[in-house]
Amino acid sequence: MSLLLPVLVRGINNLSDARYCAGMGADGLIFTLDPSLPGAVDVATLKELAGWVAGVEIIGEFGGEIPVSEINRLVEECSLTRIVLNLPAAGPWPDGPVTVPALVELPQPVAADTLSQLRTALTAGFELITGMPEATLPSSSQQQSSWLSGNPAPAQVAELIARLQPAGLILQGGDEIKPGIRDFDELEAIFEALEE
């Protein structure tokens, strides 16, 4: 299935989501690996779920408090190709070089000096994440690639893409009703709206 733009799905914590999103054409699956963040999974769970899917990027999500040495260890152990960093507006910033590119989620607006600090800390490269309700992407991000995060109304997908021209879309996964049972109506409608 070919989609209008790259799509990642975050909050992956069950096999139903992992297989469904990979099958619908998602480019990557985001697993929360920082135990201080809600919905975190352990390394064993990530490896088990990632073993059931093929052709998708495996991405880890972390908060700003976790040391870069631990992020880099998990990048290697889990074969992550990218990470998502949830950073507070005033830092703390990564305390060393992260070995893979990052998608960075910051409170808005993003100041020019913040982008400069991120370029120094994230030498493997980074892109910004902005929330779906934003009417426009932050003005300081005009020269910085930005992803939209959130599940848009399917009828608004084409208009959002045309108006905001994001680098990609980050959808939110969900929880199973019980093992093996999951309602995919919302995600299915969004993926159908994203079909080329």
GUZA-907004 format. One record per residue: y, z, x of N, C-alpha, C in turn; residue in one letter. Coordinates in steps of 0.05 Angstrom, whole numbers. Atoms other than C-alpha are relative to their C-alpha. Layout:
N
+--------+--------+--------+--------+--------+--------+--------+--------+--------+------+
|   n.py |   n.pz |   n.px |  ca.py |  ca.pz |  ca.px |   c.py |   c.pz |   c.px | type |
+--------+--------+--------+--------+--------+--------+--------+--------+--------+------+
|      Y |      Z |      X |      Y |      Z |      X |      Y |      Z |      X |    A |
...
+--------+--------+--------+--------+--------+--------+--------+--------+--------+------+
***
This chain:
196
+--------+--------+--------+--------+--------+--------+--------+--------+--------+------+
|   n.py |   n.pz |   n.px |  ca.py |  ca.pz |  ca.px |   c.py |   c.pz |   c.px | type |
+--------+--------+--------+--------+--------+--------+--------+--------+--------+------+
|    -24 |      0 |     17 |      0 |      0 |      0 |     25 |      0 |     18 |    M |
|    -25 |      2 |    -15 |     68 |    -20 |     28 |     22 |     13 |    -15 |    S |
|    -22 |    -15 |     13 |    127 |     26 |     14 |     27 |    -10 |     10 |    L |
|    -27 |     10 |     -6 |    202 |     11 |     14 |     11 |     12 |     26 |    L |
|    -10 |    -13 |    -24 |    214 |     60 |     71 |    -21 |     20 |      9 |    L |
|     20 |    -20 |     -9 |    175 |    111 |    113 |      0 |     25 |    -17 |    P |
|      3 |    -23 |     17 |    149 |    170 |     74 |    -18 |     21 |     15 |    V |
|     15 |    -23 |    -10 |    126 |    238 |    100 |     -3 |     20 |    -23 |    L |
|      4 |    -20 |     20 |     97 |    293 |     57 |     -4 |     27 |     13 |    V |
|      0 |    -27 |    -13 |    110 |    366 |     76 |    -15 |     20 |    -18 |    R |
|     13 |    -21 |     15 |     75 |    429 |     55 |    -29 |     -6 |     -5 |    G |
|     28 |      7 |      4 |      5 |    400 |     63 |    -17 |     25 |      6 |    I |
|     16 |    -23 |     -4 |    -44 |    457 |     53 |    -28 |     -2 |    -13 |    N |
|     26 |      4 |     13 |   -104 |    427 |     18 |    -10 |    -29 |      4 |    N |
|     12 |     27 |     -4 |   -152 |    368 |     24 |      9 |    -20 |    -21 |    L |
|     -8 |     18 |     21 |   -131 |    339 |    -43 |     26 |    -14 |      7 |    S |
|    -26 |     11 |     -8 |    -59 |    330 |    -20 |     -2 |    -19 |     24 |    D |
|      2 |     16 |    -25 |    -78 |    305 |     49 |    -12 |    -28 |     -6 |    A |
|     13 |     26 |      5 |   -125 |    251 |     24 |     15 |    -17 |    -20 |    R |
|    -15 |     16 |     20 |    -83 |    230 |    -36 |     24 |    -13 |     13 |    Y |
|    -25 |     10 |    -12 |    -18 |    223 |      4 |     -6 |    -21 |     21 |    C |
|      8 |     21 |    -19 |    -53 |    185 |     60 |     -8 |    -25 |    -14 |    A |
|      9 |     23 |     15 |    -85 |    139 |     10 |     22 |    -15 |    -14 |    G |
|    -23 |     13 |     14 |    -19 |    125 |    -26 |     20 |    -12 |     19 |    M |
|    -17 |     14 |    -19 |     13 |    101 |     39 |     20 |     17 |     15 |    G |
|    -18 |    -17 |    -15 |     48 |    162 |     67 |     -4 |     -6 |     30 |    A |
|      1 |      5 |    -29 |     64 |    152 |    141 |     -8 |     25 |     15 |    D |
|      7 |    -25 |    -14 |     55 |    225 |    159 |     -3 |     24 |    -19 |    G |
|      5 |    -24 |     15 |     32 |    293 |    135 |     12 |     23 |     17 |    L |
|    -14 |    -22 |    -13 |     73 |    356 |    152 |    -15 |     26 |     -7 |    I |
|     14 |    -25 |      3 |     35 |    421 |    162 |     18 |     22 |     11 |    F |
|    -16 |    -23 |     -9 |     74 |    487 |    166 |    -17 |     17 |     18 |    T |
|     16 |    -15 |    -20 |     48 |    520 |    230 |     13 |     26 |      8 |    L |
|    -14 |    -24 |     -7 |    100 |    575 |    238 |     -7 |     22 |    -20 |    D |
|      9 |    -21 |     19 |     70 |    639 |    207 |     23 |     14 |    -13 |    P |
|    -22 |    -13 |     13 |    140 |    664 |    191 |     11 |    -16 |    -24 |    S |
|     -9 |     17 |     22 |    151 |    606 |    142 |    -19 |      1 |    -23 |    L |
|     17 |      0 |     23 |    125 |    604 |     71 |    -20 |    -23 |      1 |    P |
|     20 |     21 |      2 |     61 |    565 |     60 |    -13 |     -8 |     27 |    G |
|     11 |      7 |    -26 |     39 |    567 |    133 |    -30 |     -2 |     -1 |    A |
|     29 |      3 |     -3 |    -31 |    543 |    151 |     -7 |      6 |     29 |    V |
|      8 |     -5 |    -28 |    -71 |    561 |    213 |    -10 |    -26 |     13 |    D |
|      8 |     24 |    -15 |    -93 |    512 |    267 |    -27 |    -11 |    -10 |    V |
|     26 |      8 |     10 |   -164 |    511 |    241 |      2 |    -16 |    -25 |    A |
|     -4 |     14 |     25 |   -141 |    489 |    172 |     13 |    -27 |      5 |    T |
|    -12 |     26 |     -7 |    -96 |    435 |    201 |    -20 |    -19 |     11 |    L |
|     20 |     18 |    -13 |   -152 |    407 |    244 |    -21 |     -9 |    -20 |    K |
|     20 |      8 |     20 |   -201 |    408 |    186 |     11 |    -21 |    -19 |    E |
|    -12 |     20 |     19 |   -153 |    372 |    138 |      6 |    -26 |     14 |    L |
|     -6 |     24 |    -15 |   -130 |    323 |    191 |    -25 |    -17 |      6 |    A |
|     25 |     14 |     -6 |   -202 |    305 |    205 |    -10 |    -17 |    -23 |    G |
|      8 |     15 |     24 |   -209 |    278 |    134 |     17 |    -24 |     -6 |    W |
|    -18 |     22 |      5 |   -152 |    228 |    139 |      3 |    -17 |     25 |    V |
|     -4 |     18 |    -23 |   -138 |    168 |    183 |     25 |    -16 |     -5 |    A |
|    -23 |     18 |      2 |    -77 |    125 |    198 |     26 |     14 |     -8 |    G |
|    -25 |    -14 |      6 |    -25 |    180 |    186 |      7 |     17 |     23 |    V |
|    -11 |    -17 |    -21 |     19 |    218 |    233 |     -4 |     29 |     -8 |    E |
|      3 |    -29 |      6 |      4 |    293 |    238 |     24 |     14 |     13 |    I |
|    -25 |    -12 |     -8 |     68 |    333 |    242 |     -1 |     30 |     -6 |    I |
|     -1 |    -29 |      4 |     79 |    409 |    250 |     28 |      8 |     -7 |    G |
|    -26 |    -10 |      8 |    136 |    448 |    218 |      4 |     28 |     11 |    E |
|     -6 |    -25 |    -12 |    170 |    507 |    252 |     28 |     10 |     -7 |    F |
|    -27 |    -12 |      3 |    229 |    555 |    243 |     13 |      2 |     27 |    G |
|    -15 |     -2 |    -24 |    282 |    570 |    294 |     -7 |     23 |     18 |    G |
|      6 |    -24 |    -15 |    253 |    636 |    318 |    -24 |     -3 |     19 |    E |
|     24 |      4 |    -16 |    188 |    610 |    348 |      6 |    -11 |     27 |    I |
|     -6 |     10 |    -26 |    190 |    600 |    423 |     -9 |    -29 |      4 |    P |
|      7 |     28 |     -5 |    189 |    528 |    448 |    -27 |     -1 |     14 |    V |
|     26 |      0 |    -14 |    130 |    546 |    493 |    -23 |      1 |    -21 |    S |
|     21 |     -1 |     21 |     89 |    563 |    430 |     -1 |    -26 |    -16 |    E |
|     -1 |     26 |     13 |    113 |    499 |    395 |    -15 |    -21 |     17 |    I |
|     12 |     20 |    -18 |     92 |    457 |    455 |    -30 |      5 |      2 |    N |
|     29 |     -6 |     -1 |     24 |    493 |    458 |    -14 |    -11 |    -25 |    R |
|     11 |     10 |     26 |     12 |    477 |    384 |      1 |    -30 |     -1 |    L |
|     -1 |     29 |     -1 |     35 |    405 |    394 |    -24 |    -11 |     14 |    V |
|     22 |     10 |    -16 |    -18 |    396 |    447 |    -27 |      7 |    -14 |    E |
|     25 |     -9 |     12 |    -73 |    436 |    411 |     -7 |    -16 |    -25 |    E |
|      4 |     13 |     26 |    -63 |    400 |    344 |      5 |    -30 |      2 |    C |
|     -5 |     28 |     -3 |    -46 |    331 |    373 |     23 |    -10 |    -18 |    S |
|    -23 |      7 |     17 |     22 |    330 |    337 |     16 |    -22 |     14 |    L |
|    -16 |     22 |    -11 |     64 |    268 |    346 |     30 |      6 |     -3 |    T |
|    -27 |     -8 |      6 |    128 |    300 |    319 |      0 |     28 |    -12 |    R |
|     -2 |    -26 |     14 |    154 |    366 |    292 |     24 |      0 |    -19 |    I |
|    -23 |     -6 |     16 |    201 |    390 |    238 |     10 |     27 |      8 |    V |
|    -12 |    -25 |     -8 |    249 |    445 |    259 |     20 |      8 |    -22 |    L |
|    -20 |    -11 |     19 |    285 |    488 |    207 |     17 |     19 |     15 |    N |
|    -18 |    -16 |    -16 |    345 |    515 |    244 |     23 |     11 |    -16 |    L |
|    -24 |    -10 |     13 |    401 |    561 |    221 |     24 |    -13 |     12 |    P |
|    -24 |     14 |     -9 |    472 |    535 |    227 |     10 |      7 |     27 |    A |
|    -11 |     -9 |    -26 |    490 |    577 |    287 |    -22 |      3 |     21 |    A |
|     22 |     -3 |    -19 |    424 |    572 |    324 |    -19 |     23 |    -11 |    G |
|      4 |      7 |    -28 |    382 |    597 |    356 |    -11 |    -28 |      3 |    P |
|      9 |     26 |     -6 |    369 |    531 |    388 |    -25 |      2 |     17 |    W |
|     24 |     -1 |    -17 |    304 |    513 |    424 |      8 |      8 |     28 |    P |
|     -6 |    -12 |    -26 |    301 |    550 |    490 |    -12 |    -16 |     23 |    D |
|     11 |     18 |    -21 |    271 |    492 |    529 |     -7 |    -26 |    -12 |    G |
|      6 |     27 |     10 |    249 |    420 |    523 |    -25 |      0 |    -18 |    P |
|     22 |      5 |     18 |    205 |    403 |    463 |    -13 |    -26 |      9 |    V |
|     14 |     23 |    -12 |    152 |    353 |    485 |     -2 |    -25 |    -19 |    T |
|      1 |     22 |     19 |    155 |    309 |    422 |     26 |     -2 |    -16 |    V |
|    -24 |      2 |     17 |    211 |    282 |    377 |     -1 |     20 |    -23 |    P |
|     -3 |    -20 |     21 |    237 |    328 |    322 |     15 |    -12 |    -24 |    A |
|    -16 |      3 |     24 |    262 |    322 |    251 |     13 |     27 |     -5 |    L |
|    -15 |    -26 |      0 |    316 |    376 |    245 |     13 |      4 |    -27 |    V |
|    -12 |     -7 |     26 |    335 |    410 |    180 |     19 |     23 |      5 |    E |
|    -21 |    -19 |     -4 |    401 |    447 |    184 |     16 |      4 |    -26 |    L |
|    -18 |     -3 |     23 |    447 |    478 |    132 |     23 |    -20 |      3 |    P |
|    -21 |     20 |     -1 |    501 |    427 |    115 |     27 |     14 |      0 |    Q |
|     -1 |     25 |    -14 |    550 |    404 |    138 |     -7 |      2 |     29 |    P |
|      8 |      1 |    -29 |    528 |    383 |    208 |     25 |     -7 |     16 |    V |
|    -24 |      4 |    -17 |    585 |    390 |    258 |     -7 |    -17 |     24 |    A |
|      4 |     17 |    -23 |    593 |    342 |    317 |    -10 |     16 |     24 |    A |
|      9 |    -16 |    -23 |    584 |    399 |    367 |    -29 |      9 |     -4 |    D |
|     28 |     -6 |      5 |    518 |    417 |    333 |    -18 |    -23 |      9 |    T |
|     15 |     23 |     -8 |    493 |    347 |    344 |     -2 |     -2 |     31 |    L |
|      0 |      0 |    -29 |    513 |    352 |    417 |    -19 |     21 |     11 |    S |
|     18 |    -21 |     -9 |    475 |    418 |    425 |    -29 |     -9 |     -5 |    Q |
|     27 |     10 |      6 |    414 |    386 |    392 |     -9 |    -21 |     20 |    L |
|      7 |     21 |    -20 |    416 |    326 |    439 |     -7 |     13 |     27 |    R |
|      7 |    -14 |    -25 |    415 |    375 |    498 |    -27 |     13 |     -2 |    T |
|     24 |    -16 |      3 |    358 |    417 |    471 |    -25 |    -18 |     -7 |    A |
|     23 |     16 |      9 |    315 |    361 |    441 |      0 |    -27 |     15 |    L |
|     -1 |     24 |    -17 |    309 |    311 |    498 |    -20 |    -22 |     -7 |    T |
|     19 |     20 |      9 |    249 |    276 |    466 |     11 |    -16 |    -23 |    A |
|    -13 |     13 |     22 |    296 |    255 |    410 |     -2 |     16 |    -26 |    G |
|      1 |    -13 |     26 |    311 |    278 |    339 |     14 |    -17 |    -21 |    F |
|    -13 |     11 |     23 |    331 |    257 |    270 |      6 |     23 |    -18 |    E |
|     -8 |    -21 |     18 |    365 |    298 |    216 |    -14 |     -3 |    -27 |    L |
|     10 |     -1 |     28 |    338 |    319 |    148 |     23 |     10 |    -17 |    I |
|    -20 |     -9 |     20 |    386 |    325 |     89 |    -13 |      3 |    -27 |    T |
|     12 |     -5 |     26 |    371 |    352 |     20 |      5 |    -22 |    -20 |    G |
|     -2 |     21 |     21 |    361 |    306 |    -40 |     25 |      2 |    -17 |    M |
|    -23 |     -2 |     18 |    419 |    334 |    -81 |     26 |    -10 |     12 |    P |
|    -24 |      8 |    -13 |    470 |    312 |    -29 |      9 |    -27 |    -11 |    E |
|    -11 |     25 |     11 |    516 |    258 |    -58 |      1 |    -21 |     22 |    A |
|     -1 |     19 |    -23 |    524 |    227 |     11 |    -12 |     14 |     24 |    T |
|     10 |    -12 |    -25 |    495 |    238 |     80 |     24 |     12 |     14 |    L |
|    -23 |    -12 |    -15 |    538 |    283 |    125 |     15 |    -20 |     16 |    P |
|    -16 |     20 |    -15 |    595 |    245 |    156 |     -6 |      0 |     30 |    S |
|      6 |     -1 |    -29 |    577 |    269 |    226 |    -26 |    -13 |      6 |    S |
|     27 |     12 |     -5 |    508 |    239 |    217 |      1 |    -31 |     -2 |    S |
|     -1 |     29 |      3 |    534 |    168 |    209 |    -13 |    -15 |     23 |    Q |
|     12 |     12 |    -23 |    510 |    152 |    279 |    -27 |     13 |      6 |    Q |
|     25 |    -15 |     -4 |    449 |    198 |    272 |    -18 |     -6 |    -24 |    Q |
|     19 |      6 |     22 |    388 |    176 |    232 |     -6 |     24 |    -17 |    S |
|      6 |    -22 |     18 |    376 |    220 |    171 |    -21 |     -7 |    -20 |    S |
|     21 |      1 |     20 |    317 |    232 |    125 |      8 |     15 |    -24 |    W |
|     -5 |    -15 |     25 |    322 |    253 |     52 |    -24 |     17 |     -6 |    L |
|     22 |    -18 |      6 |    280 |    314 |     33 |      1 |      8 |    -29 |    S |
|      2 |     -8 |     28 |    257 |    329 |    -37 |    -14 |    -21 |    -17 |    G |
|     13 |     19 |     18 |    222 |    296 |    -95 |     20 |    -11 |    -20 |    N |
|    -20 |     12 |     18 |    271 |    249 |   -130 |    -13 |     -7 |    -27 |    P |
|     10 |     11 |     25 |    264 |    228 |   -202 |     -8 |    -29 |      5 |    A |
|      9 |     28 |     -6 |    223 |    163 |   -199 |     20 |    -21 |     -8 |    P |
|    -19 |     20 |      9 |    276 |    125 |   -238 |     24 |     -2 |     18 |    A |
|    -23 |      0 |    -18 |    328 |    143 |   -185 |     -7 |     -9 |     29 |    Q |
|      8 |      6 |    -27 |    288 |    123 |   -123 |     14 |    -24 |     11 |    V |
|    -12 |     24 |    -10 |    314 |     52 |   -116 |     30 |      4 |      5 |    A |
|    -29 |     -5 |     -2 |    387 |     74 |   -128 |      6 |     18 |     24 |    E |
|     -4 |    -18 |    -23 |    381 |    131 |    -77 |     -3 |    -15 |     26 |    L |
|      5 |     15 |    -25 |    353 |     85 |    -24 |     23 |    -19 |      5 |    I |
|    -22 |     19 |     -4 |    406 |     32 |    -36 |     26 |     13 |      7 |    A |
|    -26 |    -14 |     -4 |    464 |     82 |    -37 |      1 |     15 |     26 |    R |
|     -1 |    -18 |    -23 |    444 |    129 |     19 |    -13 |    -13 |     25 |    L |
|     13 |     14 |    -22 |    401 |     82 |     63 |    -11 |     20 |     21 |    Q |
|     12 |    -20 |    -19 |    360 |    140 |     93 |    -20 |    -13 |     19 |    P |
|     20 |      8 |    -19 |    314 |    133 |    152 |    -28 |      1 |    -13 |    A |
|     25 |     -4 |     14 |    258 |    156 |    107 |      3 |     22 |    -21 |    G |
|      0 |    -20 |     22 |    238 |    203 |     51 |    -22 |     21 |      6 |    L |
|     19 |    -22 |     -4 |    204 |    271 |     58 |     -5 |     12 |    -27 |    I |
|      8 |    -11 |     26 |    167 |    290 |     -5 |    -13 |     27 |      4 |    L |
|     12 |    -26 |     -1 |    141 |    359 |    -22 |    -28 |     -1 |    -13 |    Q |
|     27 |     -3 |     11 |     66 |    370 |    -30 |     -1 |     23 |    -19 |    G |
|      3 |    -22 |     18 |     38 |    422 |    -76 |    -26 |     14 |      4 |    G |
|     25 |    -16 |     -2 |    -18 |    471 |    -88 |    -20 |    -11 |    -20 |    D |
|     22 |      7 |     18 |    -85 |    457 |   -119 |     -1 |     20 |    -23 |    E |
|      4 |    -18 |     23 |    -97 |    485 |   -189 |    -24 |     19 |      6 |    I |
|     22 |    -14 |    -13 |   -164 |    506 |   -160 |    -13 |    -20 |     19 |    K |
|     10 |     18 |    -21 |   -204 |    476 |   -102 |     -9 |    -27 |    -12 |    P |
|      7 |     27 |      9 |   -209 |    401 |   -112 |     14 |    -11 |    -24 |    G |
|    -15 |      8 |     25 |   -164 |    399 |   -174 |     30 |      3 |      5 |    I |
|    -29 |      1 |     -6 |    -91 |    379 |   -167 |     12 |    -21 |    -19 |    R |
|    -15 |     19 |     17 |    -41 |    346 |   -214 |     19 |    -17 |     17 |    D |
|    -16 |     18 |    -17 |    -12 |    285 |   -179 |     19 |    -17 |    -16 |    F |
|    -17 |     17 |     16 |     30 |    257 |   -236 |     27 |     -5 |     12 |    D |
|    -27 |      3 |    -11 |     97 |    271 |   -203 |     -1 |    -17 |     26 |    E |
|      2 |     16 |    -25 |     77 |    245 |   -134 |     -8 |    -29 |     -5 |    L |
|      8 |     27 |      6 |     42 |    185 |   -164 |     23 |    -17 |    -10 |    E |
|    -23 |     14 |     11 |    105 |    165 |   -202 |     20 |     -7 |     23 |    A |
|    -18 |      5 |    -22 |    147 |    171 |   -138 |    -11 |    -22 |     18 |    I |
|     13 |     21 |    -17 |     97 |    131 |    -96 |      2 |    -27 |    -13 |    F |
|     -1 |     26 |     15 |     95 |     77 |   -150 |     29 |    -12 |      1 |    E |
|    -28 |      9 |     -2 |    172 |     74 |   -149 |      7 |    -10 |     27 |    A |
|     -5 |      8 |    -27 |    169 |     65 |    -74 |    -15 |    -25 |      9 |    L |
|     16 |     24 |     -7 |    121 |      6 |    -75 |     19 |    -24 |      3 |    E |
|    -15 |     25 |     -4 |    150 |    -59 |    -47 |     -8 |    -21 |    -20 |    E |
+--------+--------+--------+--------+--------+--------+--------+--------+--------+------+
***
